[in-house]
């Protein structure tokens, strides 16, 4: 499994944001001088208002360009790998993000994963959890400061280009390779394929259309309140027209998951039709893993007139 970051690695989000800001506010933004990944370092002031306006703008919907060479590098690799797209965008732009991936990377990705963390202090730990959960063997991104930390336990890490706030990475640890642009990625993957002794599949199937919202799983963290997850599930019911959503949690997050399901029940928006429990390793045994309780709730949408 290969996990690839969406923004900066696949999508030129900062360039689009800078163009929108100059058009709407008459002030140019030097993308190369952006000091951090936080939106306030881009906008300067009114961070929340501007970020919300940008994500709801026509420019965000239509003008975000793909990073050159990314599609051409990834598509031939489906004979060896499955691909996950990973993003820390807010859930309210899920529809636009899925449609953008379908347009620029048709058939490349098997799933879109939302980090569901708006604070950079939790971004690394949450991405680390996702890499472990989906058994990621190769992590690809452009923000070396985040990627190399989050993917410490991933066998292979590829940093494609850079972001303005981490242009230099210093000495790279074993298993991390940095390349200037996407055309150079193929040689790195060829070596990984050789190292892992992978054989191509006889028949390559394209990934699903992500805009069809076939992903019905919501994973709960203790870092967000129950109402946050209830809102996500309500969006899946109303916007994405899903009838069933699975809510998954482990350890302390189980309480949050149960609270979210109770909120949906009280709102008369969903009922719990199945509860599954099991024990599973939270990480591989060789890295000190131990068995933790896991819970999965199956939530059935309640018809509006019910």
C-alpha positions as CSV (number, residue, x, y, z in Angstrom):
1,X,0.0,0.0,0.0
2,X,1.3,3.5,-0.9
3,X,0.0,6.6,0.8
4,X,0.4,9.9,-1.1
5,X,-0.3,13.4,0.4
6,X,-2.8,15.5,-1.7
7,X,-1.8,19.1,-1.1
8,X,1.7,20.2,-2.3
9,X,2.5,16.7,-3.5
10,X,-0.4,16.2,-6.0
11,X,-2.2,19.5,-5.9
12,X,-0.7,23.0,-6.2
13,X,-3.0,24.4,-3.5
14,X,-0.8,27.3,-2.4
15,X,-0.5,28.7,-5.9
16,X,-4.3,28.7,-6.2
17,X,-4.7,30.3,-2.8
18,X,-2.3,33.0,-3.6
19,X,-4.0,33.8,-6.9
20,X,-7.4,33.9,-5.1
21,X,-6.1,36.3,-2.4
22,X,-4.6,38.7,-5.0
23,X,-7.9,38.7,-6.9
24,X,-10.2,39.1,-3.9
25,X,-8.0,41.3,-1.6
26,X,-5.6,43.0,-4.0
27,X,-2.6,41.8,-2.2
28,X,0.0,39.5,-3.7
29,X,1.4,36.5,-1.7
30,X,4.9,35.2,-2.3
31,X,4.4,31.5,-2.2
32,X,8.1,30.8,-1.8
33,X,8.2,33.0,1.3
34,X,5.4,31.2,3.2
35,X,6.8,30.4,6.7
36,X,4.6,27.5,7.8
37,X,1.7,25.3,6.8
38,X,-0.8,27.3,9.0
39,X,-3.2,29.4,7.0
40,X,-2.5,32.5,9.1
41,X,1.1,32.5,7.7
42,X,-0.5,32.7,4.2
43,X,-3.3,35.2,4.7
44,X,-1.7,37.4,7.3
45,X,-5.0,38.3,9.1
46,X,-8.6,37.2,9.2
47,X,-7.3,33.6,8.8
48,X,-10.6,31.8,9.6
49,X,-12.7,34.0,7.4
50,X,-10.3,34.0,4.4
51,X,-9.8,30.2,4.6
52,X,-13.5,29.5,4.6
53,X,-14.1,31.9,1.8
54,X,-11.3,30.4,-0.3
55,X,-12.6,26.8,0.2
56,X,-16.0,28.0,-0.9
57,X,-14.6,29.9,-3.9
58,X,-14.9,29.1,-7.6
59,X,-11.1,29.2,-7.9
60,X,-10.7,26.4,-5.3
61,X,-13.3,24.3,-7.2
62,X,-11.9,24.7,-10.7
63,X,-8.4,26.3,-10.6
64,X,-6.2,24.0,-8.4
65,X,-3.6,22.5,-10.7
66,X,-2.0,19.1,-10.5
67,X,1.7,18.9,-9.8
68,X,3.4,18.1,-13.2
69,X,4.4,14.5,-13.7
70,X,2.5,13.0,-10.8
71,X,-0.2,11.2,-12.8
72,X,2.3,9.8,-15.2
73,X,4.5,8.5,-12.4
74,X,1.8,6.9,-10.3
75,X,-0.5,5.3,-12.9
76,X,1.9,2.6,-14.2
77,X,2.6,1.6,-10.6
78,X,-0.9,0.2,-10.1
79,X,0.4,-3.2,-11.4
80,X,2.5,-3.3,-8.2
81,X,0.7,-1.2,-5.6
82,X,-2.7,0.0,-4.3
83,X,-2.8,3.8,-3.6
84,X,-4.3,5.9,-0.8
85,X,-4.7,9.7,-1.1
86,X,-4.2,11.4,2.3
87,X,-5.4,14.9,3.1
88,X,-5.7,17.2,6.1
89,X,-8.3,19.4,4.4
90,X,-11.6,20.0,6.3
91,X,-14.5,17.6,5.7
92,X,-16.6,20.3,4.2
93,X,-14.6,20.2,1.0
94,X,-14.7,16.4,0.7
95,X,-16.9,16.5,-2.4
96,X,-14.6,19.0,-4.2
97,X,-11.5,17.0,-3.2
98,X,-12.9,13.7,-4.4
99,X,-14.0,15.2,-7.7
100,X,-10.6,16.9,-8.2
101,X,-8.8,13.5,-7.7
102,X,-11.2,11.8,-10.2
103,X,-10.5,14.6,-12.7
104,X,-6.7,14.7,-12.4
105,X,-5.9,11.2,-11.2
106,X,-8.6,9.0,-12.7
107,X,-8.3,5.4,-11.6
108,X,-5.1,6.0,-9.6
109,X,-6.4,5.9,-6.0
110,X,-8.3,3.3,-4.2
111,X,-9.3,5.4,-1.3
112,X,-9.3,9.0,0.1
113,X,-8.3,9.3,3.7
114,X,-9.1,12.4,5.8
115,X,-6.7,13.1,8.7
116,X,-9.5,14.9,10.5
117,X,-7.0,17.0,12.5
118,X,-7.0,20.8,12.1
119,X,-4.1,21.3,14.6
120,X,-0.6,20.6,13.3
121,X,0.4,19.4,16.8
122,X,-1.7,16.3,16.2
123,X,-1.1,15.9,12.5
124,X,1.9,13.7,12.8
125,X,0.5,11.3,15.3
126,X,-2.8,10.9,13.4
127,X,-1.0,10.3,10.1
128,X,1.2,7.7,11.9
129,X,-2.0,6.0,13.0
130,X,-3.4,5.9,9.5
131,X,-0.1,4.5,8.1
132,X,-0.3,1.7,10.7
133,X,-4.0,1.0,10.2
134,X,-3.7,0.6,6.4
135,X,-0.3,-1.2,6.5
136,X,1.4,1.4,4.4
137,X,4.7,0.3,2.9
138,X,5.6,3.5,1.1
139,X,4.7,7.1,2.2
140,X,5.0,9.9,-0.3
141,X,4.7,13.6,0.4
142,X,6.4,17.0,0.1
143,X,6.5,18.4,3.7
144,X,9.6,16.6,4.9
145,X,9.2,17.8,8.5
146,X,5.8,16.1,8.8
147,X,6.4,13.1,6.5
148,X,9.6,11.8,7.9
149,X,8.2,11.9,11.5
150,X,4.8,10.4,10.6
151,X,6.4,7.7,8.5
152,X,9.1,6.6,10.9
153,X,7.7,3.1,11.1
154,X,7.0,2.9,7.3
155,X,9.7,1.0,5.4
156,X,10.1,3.5,2.5
157,X,9.5,7.3,2.4
158,X,9.7,9.5,-0.6
159,X,9.9,13.3,-0.3
160,X,8.9,14.8,-3.7
161,X,10.2,18.4,-4.1
162,X,9.7,20.5,-1.0
163,X,7.4,23.1,0.6
164,X,8.6,26.7,1.4
165,X,8.7,26.2,5.1
166,X,10.9,23.1,4.9
167,X,13.1,23.5,1.9
168,X,16.0,21.8,3.5
169,X,15.8,18.5,5.4
170,X,19.4,18.1,6.5
171,X,20.6,14.5,6.7
172,X,17.9,12.0,5.8
173,X,17.4,8.8,7.8
174,X,17.7,5.4,6.3
175,X,14.7,4.6,4.1
176,X,14.0,8.2,3.2
177,X,14.7,9.4,-0.3
178,X,14.2,13.0,-1.6
179,X,13.8,13.8,-5.3
180,X,13.3,17.2,-6.9
181,X,10.2,16.4,-8.9
182,X,7.8,13.6,-9.9
183,X,9.7,12.3,-13.0
184,X,12.5,11.2,-10.7
185,X,10.1,9.1,-8.5
186,X,9.9,6.2,-10.9
187,X,13.5,5.2,-10.4
188,X,13.0,5.2,-6.6
189,X,9.9,3.0,-7.0
190,X,11.8,0.6,-9.3
191,X,14.4,0.1,-6.6
192,X,11.6,-0.4,-3.9
193,X,9.9,-3.0,-6.2
194,X,13.3,-4.8,-6.5
195,X,14.0,-4.6,-2.8
196,X,10.5,-6.0,-1.9
197,X,10.7,-8.6,-4.7
198,X,7.3,-7.5,-6.0
199,X,5.8,-9.1,-9.1
200,X,3.3,-7.3,-11.4
201,X,-0.3,-8.5,-11.3
202,X,-1.6,-10.1,-14.5
203,X,-4.5,-7.7,-14.9
204,X,-4.6,-4.1,-13.6
205,X,-7.9,-2.7,-12.5
206,X,-8.5,1.0,-12.2
207,X,-9.3,2.5,-8.8
208,X,-12.9,3.4,-8.1
209,X,-14.4,6.8,-8.8
210,X,-13.9,8.5,-5.5
211,X,-16.8,10.9,-6.0
212,X,-19.2,8.0,-5.6
213,X,-18.4,8.0,-1.9
214,X,-18.1,4.2,-1.5
215,X,-16.0,4.8,1.6
216,X,-18.4,4.4,4.6
217,X,-15.8,4.2,7.4
218,X,-15.3,6.9,10.0
219,X,-12.5,6.4,12.4
220,X,-12.8,8.1,15.8
221,X,-10.0,9.8,17.7
222,X,-10.1,11.2,21.3
223,X,-8.8,14.5,20.0
224,X,-12.2,15.5,18.6
225,X,-15.5,15.7,20.4
226,X,-18.4,13.4,19.7
227,X,-20.4,16.1,17.9
228,X,-17.6,16.5,15.4
229,X,-18.1,12.9,14.2
230,X,-21.8,13.1,14.4
231,X,-21.6,16.1,12.0
232,X,-19.4,14.1,9.6
233,X,-21.9,11.2,9.6
234,X,-24.8,13.5,9.1
235,X,-23.0,14.9,6.1
236,X,-22.5,11.4,4.7
237,X,-26.2,10.8,5.0
238,X,-27.4,14.1,3.6
239,X,-24.7,15.2,1.1
240,X,-23.3,11.9,0.0
241,X,-26.7,10.1,0.2
242,X,-25.2,7.1,2.1
243,X,-27.6,4.8,3.9
244,X,-25.0,3.1,6.1
245,X,-21.9,4.4,7.9
246,X,-19.4,2.4,10.0
247,X,-18.0,4.1,13.1
248,X,-14.7,2.6,14.3
249,X,-12.8,3.3,17.5
250,X,-10.2,1.8,19.8
251,X,-9.2,2.2,23.5
252,X,-10.3,5.6,25.0
253,X,-11.9,6.7,21.7
254,X,-14.7,4.0,22.2
255,X,-16.5,6.4,24.5
256,X,-16.4,9.2,21.9
257,X,-17.8,6.8,19.3
258,X,-20.7,5.7,21.5
259,X,-21.5,9.3,22.3
260,X,-21.5,10.2,18.6
261,X,-24.0,7.4,17.9
262,X,-26.2,8.6,20.8
263,X,-26.2,12.1,19.4
264,X,-27.4,10.8,16.0
265,X,-30.1,8.7,17.7
266,X,-31.4,11.7,19.7
267,X,-31.4,13.7,16.5
268,X,-33.5,10.9,14.9
269,X,-30.9,10.7,12.1
270,X,-29.5,7.2,12.6
271,X,-29.9,4.0,14.6
272,X,-27.2,1.5,15.5
273,X,-28.0,-1.8,13.8
274,X,-24.8,-3.7,14.7
275,X,-22.1,-3.6,17.3
276,X,-18.8,-5.6,16.9
277,X,-16.0,-5.8,19.4
278,X,-12.6,-7.4,19.2
279,X,-9.0,-7.2,20.4
280,X,-6.2,-6.3,18.0
281,X,-2.5,-5.2,18.2
282,X,-2.2,-1.4,18.2
283,X,1.2,-1.8,16.4
284,X,3.4,-4.7,15.4
285,X,4.8,-6.8,18.2
286,X,8.4,-6.0,17.3
287,X,7.7,-2.3,18.0
288,X,6.2,-3.0,21.4
289,X,2.6,-3.5,20.3
290,X,0.0,-4.8,22.6
291,X,-3.7,-5.9,22.3
292,X,-6.3,-3.1,22.6
293,X,-10.1,-3.2,22.5
294,X,-11.7,-2.1,19.2
295,X,-15.3,-1.3,18.5
296,X,-17.3,-0.9,15.3
297,X,-20.8,0.4,15.1
298,X,-23.0,0.1,12.0
299,X,-25.2,3.2,11.7
300,X,-28.3,3.1,9.5
301,X,-29.7,6.3,8.3
302,X,-33.3,7.1,9.4
303,X,-35.5,8.3,6.6
304,X,-36.5,12.0,7.0
305,X,-40.2,11.2,7.4
306,X,-39.7,8.5,9.9
